[in-house]
Amino acid sequence: MKFSYSLVSFALIAGLGIGTALAQDAAGSSDAPAFSDLSHGGKYITRKDIPEDNERLKQLRSHMSENDVDHNGKIDEKEYNAYMSKDNPLNKKQ
């Protein structure tokens, strides 16, 4: 009897691990690049620097002016991080 409980526990843990791995793969396909990967020397990004095919950055690209708090036509690291932490389902890792 003890053996069957161990087997069931192992199967349950393995199943949860596989589900987590699959969820991470799905979320990983739309992960946003780091600010430093997009920026001009770590200082700012412009609309053309934002990849068009990245789901997490589509709203940033289409609503630059709303996210450009200082209205200088550029997104600095603080503005980028504020956008990434917004309560937007596309901005949250799954």
PyMOL Python script that loads the backbone (N, CA, C, O; Angstrom):
from pymol import cmd

cmd.read_pdbstr("""\
ATOM      1  N   MET A   1       0.820  -1.187   0.000  1.00  0.00           N
ATOM      2  CA  MET A   1       0.000   0.000   0.000  1.00  0.00           C
ATOM      3  C   MET A   1       0.869   1.258   0.000  1.00  0.00           C
ATOM      4  O   MET A   1       0.567   2.237  -0.682  1.00  0.00           O
ATOM      5  N   LYS A   2       1.939   1.213   0.768  1.00  0.00           N
ATOM      6  CA  LYS A   2       2.834   2.349   0.851  1.00  0.00           C
ATOM      7  C   LYS A   2       3.439   2.660  -0.516  1.00  0.00           C
ATOM      8  O   LYS A   2       3.626   3.824  -0.870  1.00  0.00           O
ATOM      9  N   PHE A   3       3.740   1.613  -1.277  1.00  0.00           N
ATOM     10  CA  PHE A   3       4.310   1.771  -2.611  1.00  0.00           C
ATOM     11  C   PHE A   3       3.343   2.498  -3.534  1.00  0.00           C
ATOM     12  O   PHE A   3       3.777   3.358  -4.300  1.00  0.00           O
ATOM     13  N   SER A   4       2.063   2.190  -3.495  1.00  0.00           N
ATOM     14  CA  SER A   4       1.084   2.813  -4.390  1.00  0.00           C
ATOM     15  C   SER A   4       0.912   4.304  -4.071  1.00  0.00           C
ATOM     16  O   SER A   4       0.714   5.104  -4.985  1.00  0.00           O
ATOM     17  N   TYR A   5       0.985   4.686  -2.807  1.00  0.00           N
ATOM     18  CA  TYR A   5       0.904   6.101  -2.454  1.00  0.00           C
ATOM     19  C   TYR A   5       2.109   6.864  -3.000  1.00  0.00           C
ATOM     20  O   TYR A   5       1.977   7.988  -3.485  1.00  0.00           O
ATOM     21  N   SER A   6       3.270   6.249  -2.916  1.00  0.00           N
ATOM     22  CA  SER A   6       4.482   6.876  -3.445  1.00  0.00           C
ATOM     23  C   SER A   6       4.388   7.043  -4.950  1.00  0.00           C
ATOM     24  O   SER A   6       4.783   8.078  -5.487  1.00  0.00           O
ATOM     25  N   LEU A   7       3.870   6.037  -5.634  1.00  0.00           N
ATOM     26  CA  LEU A   7       3.723   6.083  -7.075  1.00  0.00           C
ATOM     27  C   LEU A   7       2.738   7.175  -7.491  1.00  0.00           C
ATOM     28  O   LEU A   7       2.994   7.914  -8.442  1.00  0.00           O
ATOM     29  N   VAL A   8       1.628   7.275  -6.789  1.00  0.00           N
ATOM     30  CA  VAL A   8       0.635   8.301  -7.080  1.00  0.00           C
ATOM     31  C   VAL A   8       1.215   9.686  -6.819  1.00  0.00           C
ATOM     32  O   VAL A   8       0.996  10.603  -7.610  1.00  0.00           O
ATOM     33  N   SER A   9       1.941   9.851  -5.738  1.00  0.00           N
ATOM     34  CA  SER A   9       2.567  11.137  -5.423  1.00  0.00           C
ATOM     35  C   SER A   9       3.566  11.534  -6.494  1.00  0.00           C
ATOM     36  O   SER A   9       3.605  12.687  -6.925  1.00  0.00           O
ATOM     37  N   PHE A  10       4.376  10.572  -6.922  1.00  0.00           N
ATOM     38  CA  PHE A  10       5.360  10.838  -7.970  1.00  0.00           C
ATOM     39  C   PHE A  10       4.663  11.265  -9.262  1.00  0.00           C
ATOM     40  O   PHE A  10       5.084  12.225  -9.906  1.00  0.00           O
ATOM     41  N   ALA A  11       3.612  10.562  -9.637  1.00  0.00           N
ATOM     42  CA  ALA A  11       2.882  10.892 -10.869  1.00  0.00           C
ATOM     43  C   ALA A  11       2.265  12.288 -10.778  1.00  0.00           C
ATOM     44  O   ALA A  11       2.278  13.041 -11.752  1.00  0.00           O
ATOM     45  N   LEU A  12       1.739  12.623  -9.635  1.00  0.00           N
ATOM     46  CA  LEU A  12       1.138  13.938  -9.435  1.00  0.00           C
ATOM     47  C   LEU A  12       2.187  15.039  -9.547  1.00  0.00           C
ATOM     48  O   LEU A  12       1.954  16.051 -10.209  1.00  0.00           O
ATOM     49  N   ILE A  13       3.318  14.855  -8.918  1.00  0.00           N
ATOM     50  CA  ILE A  13       4.402  15.846  -8.974  1.00  0.00           C
ATOM     51  C   ILE A  13       4.928  15.980 -10.397  1.00  0.00           C
ATOM     52  O   ILE A  13       5.174  17.094 -10.861  1.00  0.00           O
ATOM     53  N   ALA A  14       5.104  14.868 -11.092  1.00  0.00           N
ATOM     54  CA  ALA A  14       5.580  14.905 -12.484  1.00  0.00           C
ATOM     55  C   ALA A  14       4.583  15.638 -13.372  1.00  0.00           C
ATOM     56  O   ALA A  14       4.978  16.431 -14.227  1.00  0.00           O
ATOM     57  N   GLY A  15       3.306  15.379 -13.176  1.00  0.00           N
ATOM     58  CA  GLY A  15       2.270  16.050 -13.972  1.00  0.00           C
ATOM     59  C   GLY A  15       2.260  17.545 -13.746  1.00  0.00           C
ATOM     60  O   GLY A  15       2.105  18.312 -14.697  1.00  0.00           O
ATOM     61  N   LEU A  16       2.422  17.973 -12.516  1.00  0.00           N
ATOM     62  CA  LEU A  16       2.468  19.402 -12.220  1.00  0.00           C
ATOM     63  C   LEU A  16       3.698  20.047 -12.840  1.00  0.00           C
ATOM     64  O   LEU A  16       3.635  21.168 -13.345  1.00  0.00           O
ATOM     65  N   GLY A  17       4.812  19.335 -12.800  1.00  0.00           N
ATOM     66  CA  GLY A  17       6.046  19.861 -13.389  1.00  0.00           C
ATOM     67  C   GLY A  17       5.928  20.031 -14.890  1.00  0.00           C
ATOM     68  O   GLY A  17       6.398  21.028 -15.438  1.00  0.00           O
ATOM     69  N   ILE A  18       5.314  19.082 -15.556  1.00  0.00           N
ATOM     70  CA  ILE A  18       5.131  19.178 -17.005  1.00  0.00           C
ATOM     71  C   ILE A  18       4.208  20.340 -17.353  1.00  0.00           C
ATOM     72  O   ILE A  18       4.472  21.076 -18.303  1.00  0.00           O
ATOM     73  N   GLY A  19       3.139  20.511 -16.600  1.00  0.00           N
ATOM     74  CA  GLY A  19       2.220  21.626 -16.846  1.00  0.00           C
ATOM     75  C   GLY A  19       2.905  22.970 -16.687  1.00  0.00           C
ATOM     76  O   GLY A  19       2.670  23.887 -17.474  1.00  0.00           O
ATOM     77  N   THR A  20       3.745  23.092 -15.681  1.00  0.00           N
ATOM     78  CA  THR A  20       4.488  24.330 -15.459  1.00  0.00           C
ATOM     79  C   THR A  20       5.457  24.596 -16.604  1.00  0.00           C
ATOM     80  O   THR A  20       5.579  25.730 -17.068  1.00  0.00           O
ATOM     81  N   ALA A  21       6.140  23.561 -17.054  1.00  0.00           N
ATOM     82  CA  ALA A  21       7.096  23.716 -18.154  1.00  0.00           C
ATOM     83  C   ALA A  21       6.382  24.145 -19.433  1.00  0.00           C
ATOM     84  O   ALA A  21       6.882  25.004 -20.159  1.00  0.00           O
ATOM     85  N   LEU A  22       5.234  23.564 -19.712  1.00  0.00           N
ATOM     86  CA  LEU A  22       4.483  23.940 -20.913  1.00  0.00           C
ATOM     87  C   LEU A  22       3.981  25.378 -20.823  1.00  0.00           C
ATOM     88  O   LEU A  22       3.999  26.103 -21.818  1.00  0.00           O
ATOM     89  N   ALA A  23       3.541  25.789 -19.656  1.00  0.00           N
ATOM     90  CA  ALA A  23       3.073  27.165 -19.479  1.00  0.00           C
ATOM     91  C   ALA A  23       4.219  28.150 -19.676  1.00  0.00           C
ATOM     92  O   ALA A  23       4.021  29.216 -20.258  1.00  0.00           O
ATOM     93  N   GLN A  24       5.399  27.814 -19.205  1.00  0.00           N
ATOM     94  CA  GLN A  24       6.545  28.696 -19.376  1.00  0.00           C
ATOM     95  C   GLN A  24       6.937  28.791 -20.840  1.00  0.00           C
ATOM     96  O   GLN A  24       7.324  29.866 -21.299  1.00  0.00           O
ATOM     97  N   ASP A  25       6.847  27.687 -21.594  1.00  0.00           N
ATOM     98  CA  ASP A  25       7.152  27.720 -23.020  1.00  0.00           C
ATOM     99  C   ASP A  25       6.189  28.631 -23.758  1.00  0.00           C
ATOM    100  O   ASP A  25       6.597  29.397 -24.631  1.00  0.00           O
ATOM    101  N   ALA A  26       4.906  28.550 -23.408  1.00  0.00           N
ATOM    102  CA  ALA A  26       3.911  29.391 -24.072  1.00  0.00           C
ATOM    103  C   ALA A  26       4.148  30.858 -23.747  1.00  0.00           C
ATOM    104  O   ALA A  26       4.055  31.712 -24.629  1.00  0.00           O
ATOM    105  N   ALA A  27       4.449  31.156 -22.501  1.00  0.00           N
ATOM    106  CA  ALA A  27       4.699  32.547 -22.109  1.00  0.00           C
ATOM    107  C   ALA A  27       6.005  33.051 -22.687  1.00  0.00           C
ATOM    108  O   ALA A  27       6.120  34.227 -23.031  1.00  0.00           O
ATOM    109  N   GLY A  28       6.991  32.173 -22.798  1.00  0.00           N
ATOM    110  CA  GLY A  28       8.303  32.558 -23.286  1.00  0.00           C
ATOM    111  C   GLY A  28       8.294  33.050 -24.718  1.00  0.00           C
ATOM    112  O   GLY A  28       9.168  33.820 -25.116  1.00  0.00           O
ATOM    113  N   SER A  29       7.306  32.611 -25.506  1.00  0.00           N
ATOM    114  CA  SER A  29       7.271  32.995 -26.912  1.00  0.00           C
ATOM    115  C   SER A  29       6.940  34.475 -27.092  1.00  0.00           C
ATOM    116  O   SER A  29       7.216  35.050 -28.145  1.00  0.00           O
ATOM    117  N   SER A  30       6.353  35.087 -26.076  1.00  0.00           N
ATOM    118  CA  SER A  30       6.012  36.500 -26.209  1.00  0.00           C
ATOM    119  C   SER A  30       6.727  37.366 -25.172  1.00  0.00           C
ATOM    120  O   SER A  30       6.327  38.506 -24.936  1.00  0.00           O
ATOM    121  N   ASP A  31       7.763  36.843 -24.563  1.00  0.00           N
ATOM    122  CA  ASP A  31       8.508  37.628 -23.588  1.00  0.00           C
ATOM    123  C   ASP A  31       9.084  38.877 -24.246  1.00  0.00           C
ATOM    124  O   ASP A  31       9.536  38.852 -25.391  1.00  0.00           O
ATOM    125  N   ALA A  32       9.054  39.940 -23.506  1.00  0.00           N
ATOM    126  CA  ALA A  32       9.598  41.198 -24.009  1.00  0.00           C
ATOM    127  C   ALA A  32      11.105  41.232 -23.806  1.00  0.00           C
ATOM    128  O   ALA A  32      11.607  40.741 -22.795  1.00  0.00           O
ATOM    129  N   PRO A  33      11.822  41.801 -24.751  1.00  0.00           N
ATOM    130  CA  PRO A  33      13.267  41.942 -24.564  1.00  0.00           C
ATOM    131  C   PRO A  33      13.571  42.938 -23.449  1.00  0.00           C
ATOM    132  O   PRO A  33      12.749  43.792 -23.117  1.00  0.00           O
ATOM    133  N   ALA A  34      14.739  42.814 -22.893  1.00  0.00           N
ATOM    134  CA  ALA A  34      15.181  43.753 -21.862  1.00  0.00           C
ATOM    135  C   ALA A  34      15.354  45.137 -22.478  1.00  0.00           C
ATOM    136  O   ALA A  34      15.639  45.268 -23.668  1.00  0.00           O
ATOM    137  N   PHE A  35      15.179  46.153 -21.663  1.00  0.00           N
ATOM    138  CA  PHE A  35      15.346  47.534 -22.126  1.00  0.00           C
ATOM    139  C   PHE A  35      16.711  47.720 -22.770  1.00  0.00           C
ATOM    140  O   PHE A  35      16.827  48.373 -23.807  1.00  0.00           O
ATOM    141  N   SER A  36      17.740  47.152 -22.161  1.00  0.00           N
ATOM    142  CA  SER A  36      19.107  47.325 -22.670  1.00  0.00           C
ATOM    143  C   SER A  36      19.296  46.707 -24.053  1.00  0.00           C
ATOM    144  O   SER A  36      20.164  47.143 -24.809  1.00  0.00           O
ATOM    145  N   ASP A  37      18.495  45.698 -24.393  1.00  0.00           N
ATOM    146  CA  ASP A  37      18.583  45.079 -25.717  1.00  0.00           C
ATOM    147  C   ASP A  37      17.964  45.956 -26.803  1.00  0.00           C
ATOM    148  O   ASP A  37      18.304  45.816 -27.978  1.00  0.00           O
ATOM    149  N   LEU A  38      17.073  46.844 -26.428  1.00  0.00           N
ATOM    150  CA  LEU A  38      16.387  47.702 -27.396  1.00  0.00           C
ATOM    151  C   LEU A  38      16.953  49.110 -27.459  1.00  0.00           C
ATOM    152  O   LEU A  38      16.812  49.800 -28.469  1.00  0.00           O
ATOM    153  N   SER A  39      17.586  49.528 -26.391  1.00  0.00           N
ATOM    154  CA  SER A  39      17.926  50.940 -26.216  1.00  0.00           C
ATOM    155  C   SER A  39      19.173  51.397 -26.960  1.00  0.00           C
ATOM    156  O   SER A  39      20.000  50.598 -27.400  1.00  0.00           O
ATOM    157  N   HIS A  40      19.270  52.702 -27.079  1.00  0.00           N
ATOM    158  CA  HIS A  40      20.424  53.380 -27.664  1.00  0.00           C
ATOM    159  C   HIS A  40      21.410  53.680 -26.537  1.00  0.00           C
ATOM    160  O   HIS A  40      21.320  54.715 -25.877  1.00  0.00           O
ATOM    161  N   GLY A  41      22.340  52.774 -26.330  1.00  0.00           N
ATOM    162  CA  GLY A  41      23.327  52.982 -25.273  1.00  0.00           C
ATOM    163  C   GLY A  41      22.735  52.961 -23.880  1.00  0.00           C
ATOM    164  O   GLY A  41      23.311  53.542 -22.961  1.00  0.00           O
ATOM    165  N   GLY A  42      21.598  52.305 -23.700  1.00  0.00           N
ATOM    166  CA  GLY A  42      20.977  52.214 -22.384  1.00  0.00           C
ATOM    167  C   GLY A  42      20.220  53.463 -21.965  1.00  0.00           C
ATOM    168  O   GLY A  42      19.793  53.573 -20.816  1.00  0.00           O
ATOM    169  N   LYS A  43      20.048  54.416 -22.897  1.00  0.00           N
ATOM    170  CA  LYS A  43      19.414  55.687 -22.527  1.00  0.00           C
ATOM    171  C   LYS A  43      17.935  55.763 -22.883  1.00  0.00           C
ATOM    172  O   LYS A  43      17.140  56.221 -22.062  1.00  0.00           O
ATOM    173  N   TYR A  44      17.541  55.334 -24.072  1.00  0.00           N
ATOM    174  CA  TYR A  44      16.148  55.449 -24.509  1.00  0.00           C
ATOM    175  C   TYR A  44      15.858  54.512 -25.674  1.00  0.00           C
ATOM    176  O   TYR A  44      16.768  53.988 -26.318  1.00  0.00           O
ATOM    177  N   ILE A  45      14.545  54.313 -25.933  1.00  0.00           N
ATOM    178  CA  ILE A  45      14.102  53.620 -27.132  1.00  0.00           C
ATOM    179  C   ILE A  45      13.081  54.506 -27.839  1.00  0.00           C
ATOM    180  O   ILE A  45      12.392  55.308 -27.209  1.00  0.00           O
ATOM    181  N   THR A  46      12.999  54.351 -29.130  1.00  0.00           N
ATOM    182  CA  THR A  46      11.993  55.057 -29.923  1.00  0.00           C
ATOM    183  C   THR A  46      11.009  54.021 -30.457  1.00  0.00           C
ATOM    184  O   THR A  46      11.225  52.819 -30.300  1.00  0.00           O
ATOM    185  N   ARG A  47       9.953  54.473 -31.075  1.00  0.00           N
ATOM    186  CA  ARG A  47       8.929  53.567 -31.605  1.00  0.00           C
ATOM    187  C   ARG A  47       9.536  52.546 -32.547  1.00  0.00           C
ATOM    188  O   ARG A  47       9.168  51.372 -32.505  1.00  0.00           O
ATOM    189  N   LYS A  48      10.461  52.971 -33.399  1.00  0.00           N
ATOM    190  CA  LYS A  48      11.051  52.039 -34.376  1.00  0.00           C
ATOM    191  C   LYS A  48      11.928  50.971 -33.726  1.00  0.00           C
ATOM    192  O   LYS A  48      12.223  49.955 -34.355  1.00  0.00           O
ATOM    193  N   ASP A  49      12.346  51.180 -32.485  1.00  0.00           N
ATOM    194  CA  ASP A  49      13.157  50.193 -31.772  1.00  0.00           C
ATOM    195  C   ASP A  49      12.317  49.063 -31.181  1.00  0.00           C
ATOM    196  O   ASP A  49      12.853  48.018 -30.813  1.00  0.00           O
ATOM    197  N   ILE A  50      11.019  49.266 -31.091  1.00  0.00           N
ATOM    198  CA  ILE A  50      10.130  48.285 -30.469  1.00  0.00           C
ATOM    199  C   ILE A  50       9.705  47.262 -31.518  1.00  0.00           C
ATOM    200  O   ILE A  50       9.123  47.640 -32.535  1.00  0.00           O
ATOM    201  N   PRO A  51       9.980  45.990 -31.301  1.00  0.00           N
ATOM    202  CA  PRO A  51       9.614  44.960 -32.280  1.00  0.00           C
ATOM    203  C   PRO A  51       8.107  44.917 -32.519  1.00  0.00           C
ATOM    204  O   PRO A  51       7.318  44.935 -31.574  1.00  0.00           O
ATOM    205  N   GLU A  52       7.720  44.860 -33.783  1.00  0.00           N
ATOM    206  CA  GLU A  52       6.299  44.828 -34.137  1.00  0.00           C
ATOM    207  C   GLU A  52       5.643  43.502 -33.792  1.00  0.00           C
ATOM    208  O   GLU A  52       4.435  43.452 -33.560  1.00  0.00           O
ATOM    209  N   ASP A  53       6.414  42.439 -33.756  1.00  0.00           N
ATOM    210  CA  ASP A  53       5.853  41.103 -33.572  1.00  0.00           C
ATOM    211  C   ASP A  53       5.860  40.610 -32.130  1.00  0.00           C
ATOM    212  O   ASP A  53       5.558  39.442 -31.887  1.00  0.00           O
ATOM    213  N   ASN A  54       6.188  41.450 -31.185  1.00  0.00           N
ATOM    214  CA  ASN A  54       6.222  41.048 -29.786  1.00  0.00           C
ATOM    215  C   ASN A  54       4.910  41.425 -29.120  1.00  0.00           C
ATOM    216  O   ASN A  54       4.577  42.603 -28.998  1.00  0.00           O
ATOM    217  N   GLU A  55       4.163  40.401 -28.686  1.00  0.00           N
ATOM    218  CA  GLU A  55       2.832  40.621 -28.106  1.00  0.00           C
ATOM    219  C   GLU A  55       2.866  41.528 -26.877  1.00  0.00           C
ATOM    220  O   GLU A  55       1.989  42.375 -26.707  1.00  0.00           O
ATOM    221  N   ARG A  56       3.864  41.355 -26.027  1.00  0.00           N
ATOM    222  CA  ARG A  56       3.922  42.150 -24.790  1.00  0.00           C
ATOM    223  C   ARG A  56       4.232  43.612 -25.055  1.00  0.00           C
ATOM    224  O   ARG A  56       3.968  44.457 -24.199  1.00  0.00           O
ATOM    225  N   LEU A  57       4.790  43.938 -26.230  1.00  0.00           N
ATOM    226  CA  LEU A  57       5.154  45.323 -26.521  1.00  0.00           C
ATOM    227  C   LEU A  57       4.241  45.994 -27.539  1.00  0.00           C
ATOM    228  O   LEU A  57       4.456  47.156 -27.884  1.00  0.00           O
ATOM    229  N   LYS A  58       3.222  45.281 -28.027  1.00  0.00           N
ATOM    230  CA  LYS A  58       2.329  45.873 -29.034  1.00  0.00           C
ATOM    231  C   LYS A  58       1.629  47.132 -28.514  1.00  0.00           C
ATOM    232  O   LYS A  58       1.524  48.128 -29.230  1.00  0.00           O
ATOM    233  N   GLN A  59       1.156  47.085 -27.279  1.00  0.00           N
ATOM    234  CA  GLN A  59       0.466  48.249 -26.713  1.00  0.00           C
ATOM    235  C   GLN A  59       1.415  49.423 -26.513  1.00  0.00           C
ATOM    236  O   GLN A  59       1.032  50.576 -26.713  1.00  0.00           O
ATOM    237  N   LEU A  60       2.637  49.135 -26.123  1.00  0.00           N
ATOM    238  CA  LEU A  60       3.626  50.203 -25.954  1.00  0.00           C
ATOM    239  C   LEU A  60       3.893  50.862 -27.302  1.00  0.00           C
ATOM    240  O   LEU A  60       3.950  52.087 -27.406  1.00  0.00           O
ATOM    241  N   ARG A  61       4.053  50.045 -28.317  1.00  0.00           N
ATOM    242  CA  ARG A  61       4.333  50.565 -29.658  1.00  0.00           C
ATOM    243  C   ARG A  61       3.173  51.409 -30.175  1.00  0.00           C
ATOM    244  O   ARG A  61       3.393  52.472 -30.754  1.00  0.00           O
ATOM    245  N   SER A  62       1.954  50.953 -29.974  1.00  0.00           N
ATOM    246  CA  SER A  62       0.809  51.682 -30.512  1.00  0.00           C
ATOM    247  C   SER A  62       0.358  52.853 -29.637  1.00  0.00           C
ATOM    248  O   SER A  62      -0.395  53.711 -30.098  1.00  0.00           O
ATOM    249  N   HIS A  63       0.805  52.899 -28.395  1.00  0.00           N
ATOM    250  CA  HIS A  63       0.414  53.987 -27.483  1.00  0.00           C
ATOM    251  C   HIS A  63       1.649  54.643 -26.873  1.00  0.00           C
ATOM    252  O   HIS A  63       1.725  54.848 -25.662  1.00  0.00           O
ATOM    253  N   MET A  64       2.602  54.964 -27.719  1.00  0.00           N
ATOM    254  CA  MET A  64       3.852  55.578 -27.242  1.00  0.00           C
ATOM    255  C   MET A  64       3.593  56.840 -26.422  1.00  0.00           C
ATOM    256  O   MET A  64       4.163  57.013 -25.345  1.00  0.00           O
ATOM    257  N   SER A  65       2.743  57.706 -26.927  1.00  0.00           N
ATOM    258  CA  SER A  65       2.549  58.995 -26.257  1.00  0.00           C
ATOM    259  C   SER A  65       1.980  58.836 -24.843  1.00  0.00           C
ATOM    260  O   SER A  65       2.291  59.635 -23.960  1.00  0.00           O
ATOM    261  N   GLU A  66       1.159  57.824 -24.626  1.00  0.00           N
ATOM    262  CA  GLU A  66       0.594  57.592 -23.298  1.00  0.00           C
ATOM    263  C   GLU A  66       1.657  57.090 -22.320  1.00  0.00           C
ATOM    264  O   GLU A  66       1.554  57.322 -21.115  1.00  0.00           O
ATOM    265  N   ASN A  67       2.659  56.414 -22.828  1.00  0.00           N
ATOM    266  CA  ASN A  67       3.696  55.840 -21.976  1.00  0.00           C
ATOM    267  C   ASN A  67       4.935  56.721 -21.887  1.00  0.00           C
ATOM    268  O   ASN A  67       5.804  56.492 -21.045  1.00  0.00           O
ATOM    269  N   ASP A  68       5.017  57.719 -22.746  1.00  0.00           N
ATOM    270  CA  ASP A  68       6.131  58.672 -22.732  1.00  0.00           C
ATOM    271  C   ASP A  68       5.770  59.806 -21.773  1.00  0.00           C
ATOM    272  O   ASP A  68       5.275  60.852 -22.191  1.00  0.00           O
ATOM    273  N   VAL A  69       6.021  59.586 -20.508  1.00  0.00           N
ATOM    274  CA  VAL A  69       5.573  60.485 -19.447  1.00  0.00           C
ATOM    275  C   VAL A  69       6.146  61.892 -19.601  1.00  0.00           C
ATOM    276  O   VAL A  69       5.435  62.869 -19.365  1.00  0.00           O
ATOM    277  N   ASP A  70       7.408  62.017 -19.990  1.00  0.00           N
ATOM    278  CA  ASP A  70       8.020  63.336 -20.120  1.00  0.00           C
ATOM    279  C   ASP A  70       7.842  63.938 -21.523  1.00  0.00           C
ATOM    280  O   ASP A  70       8.369  65.013 -21.809  1.00  0.00           O
ATOM    281  N   HIS A  71       7.110  63.252 -22.382  1.00  0.00           N
ATOM    282  CA  HIS A  71       6.734  63.740 -23.725  1.00  0.00           C
ATOM    283  C   HIS A  71       7.925  64.217 -24.558  1.00  0.00           C
ATOM    284  O   HIS A  71       7.872  65.267 -25.198  1.00  0.00           O
ATOM    285  N   ASN A  72       9.002  63.423 -24.535  1.00  0.00           N
ATOM    286  CA  ASN A  72      10.159  63.790 -25.346  1.00  0.00           C
ATOM    287  C   ASN A  72      10.291  62.921 -26.603  1.00  0.00           C
ATOM    288  O   ASN A  72      11.280  63.017 -27.330  1.00  0.00           O
ATOM    289  N   GLY A  73       9.287  62.073 -26.852  1.00  0.00           N
ATOM    290  CA  GLY A  73       9.301  61.219 -28.031  1.00  0.00           C
ATOM    291  C   GLY A  73      10.135  59.964 -27.864  1.00  0.00           C
ATOM    292  O   GLY A  73      10.349  59.224 -28.824  1.00  0.00           O
ATOM    293  N   LYS A  74      10.605  59.722 -26.652  1.00  0.00           N
ATOM    294  CA  LYS A  74      11.451  58.568 -26.365  1.00  0.00           C
ATOM    295  C   LYS A  74      10.963  57.899 -25.083  1.00  0.00           C
ATOM    296  O   LYS A  74      10.388  58.545 -24.207  1.00  0.00           O
ATOM    297  N   ILE A  75      11.201  56.612 -24.994  1.00  0.00           N
ATOM    298  CA  ILE A  75      10.878  55.871 -23.779  1.00  0.00           C
ATOM    299  C   ILE A  75      12.191  55.578 -23.064  1.00  0.00           C
ATOM    300  O   ILE A  75      13.062  54.892 -23.599  1.00  0.00           O
ATOM    301  N   ASP A  76      12.323  56.105 -21.851  1.00  0.00           N
ATOM    302  CA  ASP A  76      13.531  55.808 -21.083  1.00  0.00           C
ATOM    303  C   ASP A  76      13.289  54.546 -20.250  1.00  0.00           C
ATOM    304  O   ASP A  76      12.191  53.991 -20.263  1.00  0.00           O
ATOM    305  N   GLU A  77      14.296  54.107 -19.544  1.00  0.00           N
ATOM    306  CA  GLU A  77      14.179  52.853 -18.804  1.00  0.00           C
ATOM    307  C   GLU A  77      13.087  52.910 -17.735  1.00  0.00           C
ATOM    308  O   GLU A  77      12.384  51.923 -17.517  1.00  0.00           O
ATOM    309  N   LYS A  78      12.944  54.033 -17.082  1.00  0.00           N
ATOM    310  CA  LYS A  78      11.910  54.175 -16.051  1.00  0.00           C
ATOM    311  C   LYS A  78      10.515  54.043 -16.665  1.00  0.00           C
ATOM    312  O   LYS A  78       9.645  53.381 -16.100  1.00  0.00           O
ATOM    313  N   GLU A  79      10.307  54.671 -17.815  1.00  0.00           N
ATOM    314  CA  GLU A  79       9.010  54.588 -18.501  1.00  0.00           C
ATOM    315  C   GLU A  79       8.755  53.156 -19.003  1.00  0.00           C
ATOM    316  O   GLU A  79       7.630  52.661 -18.930  1.00  0.00           O
ATOM    317  N   TYR A  80       9.792  52.505 -19.506  1.00  0.00           N
ATOM    318  CA  TYR A  80       9.680  51.126 -19.994  1.00  0.00           C
ATOM    319  C   TYR A  80       9.294  50.200 -18.843  1.00  0.00           C
ATOM    320  O   TYR A  80       8.392  49.373 -18.980  1.00  0.00           O
ATOM    321  N   ASN A  81       9.967  50.340 -17.728  1.00  0.00           N
ATOM    322  CA  ASN A  81       9.662  49.501 -16.565  1.00  0.00           C
ATOM    323  C   ASN A  81       8.262  49.768 -16.028  1.00  0.00           C
ATOM    324  O   ASN A  81       7.582  48.847 -15.574  1.00  0.00           O
ATOM    325  N   ALA A  82       7.829  51.024 -16.078  1.00  0.00           N
ATOM    326  CA  ALA A  82       6.471  51.354 -15.637  1.00  0.00           C
ATOM    327  C   ALA A  82       5.451  50.679 -16.552  1.00  0.00           C
ATOM    328  O   ALA A  82       4.445  50.148 -16.081  1.00  0.00           O
ATOM    329  N   TYR A  83       5.710  50.702 -17.853  1.00  0.00           N
ATOM    330  CA  TYR A  83       4.815  50.036 -18.805  1.00  0.00           C
ATOM    331  C   TYR A  83       4.779  48.526 -18.537  1.00  0.00           C
ATOM    332  O   TYR A  83       3.708  47.920 -18.519  1.00  0.00           O
ATOM    333  N   MET A  84       5.944  47.933 -18.331  1.00  0.00           N
ATOM    334  CA  MET A  84       6.012  46.486 -18.137  1.00  0.00           C
ATOM    335  C   MET A  84       5.323  46.044 -16.848  1.00  0.00           C
ATOM    336  O   MET A  84       4.884  44.898 -16.751  1.00  0.00           O
ATOM    337  N   SER A  85       5.222  46.916 -15.872  1.00  0.00           N
ATOM    338  CA  SER A  85       4.584  46.545 -14.611  1.00  0.00           C
ATOM    339  C   SER A  85       3.114  46.952 -14.539  1.00  0.00           C
ATOM    340  O   SER A  85       2.450  46.710 -13.531  1.00  0.00           O
ATOM    341  N   LYS A  86       2.607  47.569 -15.604  1.00  0.00           N
ATOM    342  CA  LYS A  86       1.188  47.956 -15.627  1.00  0.00           C
ATOM    343  C   LYS A  86       0.300  46.736 -15.458  1.00  0.00           C
ATOM    344  O   LYS A  86       0.716  45.604 -15.705  1.00  0.00           O
ATOM    345  N   ASP A  87      -0.912  46.982 -15.040  1.00  0.00           N
ATOM    346  CA  ASP A  87      -1.889  45.914 -14.829  1.00  0.00           C
ATOM    347  C   ASP A  87      -2.534  45.546 -16.167  1.00  0.00           C
ATOM    348  O   ASP A  87      -3.744  45.697 -16.341  1.00  0.00           O
ATOM    349  N   ASN A  88      -1.733  45.071 -17.097  1.00  0.00           N
ATOM    350  CA  ASN A  88      -2.169  44.689 -18.432  1.00  0.00           C
ATOM    351  C   ASN A  88      -1.835  43.216 -18.622  1.00  0.00           C
ATOM    352  O   ASN A  88      -0.669  42.842 -18.497  1.00  0.00           O
ATOM    353  N   PRO A  89      -2.821  42.361 -18.922  1.00  0.00           N
ATOM    354  CA  PRO A  89      -2.553  40.928 -19.041  1.00  0.00           C
ATOM    355  C   PRO A  89      -1.432  40.597 -20.025  1.00  0.00           C
ATOM    356  O   PRO A  89      -0.713  39.619 -19.824  1.00  0.00           O
ATOM    357  N   LEU A  90      -1.271  41.384 -21.073  1.00  0.00           N
ATOM    358  CA  LEU A  90      -0.220  41.114 -22.036  1.00  0.00           C
ATOM    359  C   LEU A  90       1.163  41.458 -21.479  1.00  0.00           C
ATOM    360  O   LEU A  90       2.175  40.997 -22.006  1.00  0.00           O
ATOM    361  N   ASN A  91       1.209  42.252 -20.433  1.00  0.00           N
ATOM    362  CA  ASN A  91       2.475  42.650 -19.848  1.00  0.00           C
ATOM    363  C   ASN A  91       2.913  41.725 -18.731  1.00  0.00           C
ATOM    364  O   ASN A  91       4.037  41.839 -18.242  1.00  0.00           O
ATOM    365  N   LYS A  92       2.074  40.838 -18.330  1.00  0.00           N
ATOM    366  CA  LYS A  92       2.388  39.949 -17.213  1.00  0.00           C
ATOM    367  C   LYS A  92       2.831  38.602 -17.748  1.00  0.00           C
ATOM    368  O   LYS A  92       2.246  38.067 -18.690  1.00  0.00           O
ATOM    369  N   LYS A  93       3.868  38.065 -17.138  1.00  0.00           N
ATOM    370  CA  LYS A  93       4.305  36.702 -17.499  1.00  0.00           C
ATOM    371  C   LYS A  93       3.276  35.724 -17.001  1.00  0.00           C
ATOM    372  O   LYS A  93       2.707  35.890 -15.922  1.00  0.00           O
ATOM    373  N   GLN A  94       3.047  34.725 -17.777  1.00  0.00           N
ATOM    374  CA  GLN A  94       2.041  33.715 -17.445  1.00  0.00           C
ATOM    375  C   GLN A  94       2.607  32.688 -16.500  1.00  0.00           C
ATOM    376  O   GLN A  94       1.905  31.757 -16.107  1.00  0.00           O
TER     377      GLN A  94
END
""", "prot")
cmd.dss("prot")
cmd.show_as("cartoon", "prot")
cmd.util.cbc("prot")
cmd.orient("prot")
